[in-house]
Amino acid sequence: MDLQPTPVSRRYTVRITHRPPLDPVVEGIAPVLRLHAGAQGLPHVYADGRLCLYEPGEWKTDMPVASSILPWASEWLFHYEIWLVTGAWTGGGDWPSVDQEHLGAAIADNDPGRASQPAAPVTDPPTSVAY
């Protein structure tokens, strides 16, 4: 899926994978997300590269991906572009790269058995995706 946060923004390709009842997973595919000069890592991404779009439990299974996750991903990209220029994240929220409990909670919310395991790459097609 291609997203362009503003008319003057770059176009970004993101992959949204959704396997109900798990939360949707959003990954930036292209272009490669660069770092602000001097930054050690991207803000508001999980250790496995998934974009952090919402707090654990904020997204509910009855929320359509097209009217929740998709605009949230576009908003994340908007704040990413500001961060890339200024070095300041304007999107608010917790930062899972620093707050590892947030990452563990997000994984545990989806599958309590995986809370202490690293995320595995997705290789099989999603069971449903809504756009």
URVEN-V885845 format. One record per residue. N is the residue number from 0. RES is the residue in three letters. PSI is psi as a letter, one per 20 degrees, with the letter a starting at -180 (* if undefined). NEAR is the number of other ideal C-beta (glycine too) atoms within 10 Angstrom. D_FIRST is the distance of its C-alpha to the first C-alpha in whole Angstrom. Layout:
# URVEN-V885845
n=[N/N]
res=[RES/RES]
psi=[PSI/PSI]
near=[NEAR/NEAR]
d_first=[D_FIRST/D_FIRST]
This chain:
# URVEN-V885845
n=[0/1/2/3/4/5/6/7/8/9/10/11/12/13/14/15/16/17/18/19/20/21/22/23/24/25/26/27/28/29/30/31/32/33/34/35/36/37/38/39/40/41/42/43/44/45/46/47/48/49/50/51/52/53/54/55/56/57/58/59/60/61/62/63/64/65/66/67/68/69/70/71/72/73/74/75/76/77/78/79/80/81/82/83/84/85/86/87/88/89/90/91/92/93/94/95/96/97/98/99/100/101/102/103/104/105/106/107/108/109/110/111/112/113/114/115/116/117/118/119/120/121/122/123/124/125/126/127/128/129/130]
res=[MET/ASP/LEU/GLN/PRO/THR/PRO/VAL/SER/ARG/ARG/TYR/THR/VAL/ARG/ILE/THR/HIS/ARG/PRO/PRO/LEU/ASP/PRO/VAL/VAL/GLU/GLY/ILE/ALA/PRO/VAL/LEU/ARG/LEU/HIS/ALA/GLY/ALA/GLN/GLY/LEU/PRO/HIS/VAL/TYR/ALA/ASP/GLY/ARG/LEU/CYS/LEU/TYR/GLU/PRO/GLY/GLU/TRP/LYS/THR/ASP/MET/PRO/VAL/ALA/SER/SER/ILE/LEU/PRO/TRP/ALA/SER/GLU/TRP/LEU/PHE/HIS/TYR/GLU/ILE/TRP/LEU/VAL/THR/GLY/ALA/TRP/THR/GLY/GLY/GLY/ASP/TRP/PRO/SER/VAL/ASP/GLN/GLU/HIS/LEU/GLY/ALA/ALA/ILE/ALA/ASP/ASN/ASP/PRO/GLY/ARG/ALA/SER/GLN/PRO/ALA/ALA/PRO/VAL/THR/ASP/PRO/PRO/THR/SER/VAL/ALA/TYR]
psi=[p/p/q/o/h/r/h/j/r/r/p/q/p/q/p/o/p/p/n/q/j/q/q/q/p/p/p/p/g/q/r/p/o/r/q/q/p/i/q/i/r/q/q/l/q/r/h/j/i/q/p/o/i/r/q/p/i/h/p/q/i/j/p/p/h/h/j/f/g/g/h/h/g/g/g/g/h/g/h/g/h/g/g/h/g/h/j/p/o/j/i/a/r/q/o/h/h/h/n/h/h/g/g/h/h/g/g/h/h/g/n/h/i/j/h/j/q/q/p/q/q/p/h/q/q/q/h/q/p/p/*]
near=[15/9/21/13/20/10/5/7/14/12/11/21/12/19/15/20/16/18/16/10/8/14/22/23/21/24/18/21/12/12/10/6/16/10/13/17/7/6/12/7/10/21/22/20/21/19/12/13/14/20/23/24/23/17/12/19/10/12/17/8/9/6/14/10/18/13/10/18/25/20/13/20/23/18/14/25/22/17/18/24/17/15/19/15/8/10/13/10/16/12/18/7/17/15/15/22/17/11/13/11/11/18/23/15/17/20/21/15/14/17/11/9/9/13/14/9/9/9/16/8/6/12/5/7/8/15/10/8/16/14/9]
d_first=[0/4/7/10/13/16/17/18/15/14/10/8/5/5/6/8/11/13/17/19/21/20/18/14/13/10/10/10/9/10/13/15/16/19/22/25/28/30/27/28/24/21/22/20/19/20/22/20/17/15/15/17/16/19/23/24/24/23/20/22/21/21/19/16/12/11/14/15/12/9/12/14/11/11/15/15/13/16/19/18/18/21/22/22/24/27/27/27/24/24/22/25/24/26/25/24/25/28/29/28/30/27/25/27/27/23/24/27/26/23/26/29/30/28/29/31/28/26/22/22/19/17/17/18/15/14/17/15/11/11/9]
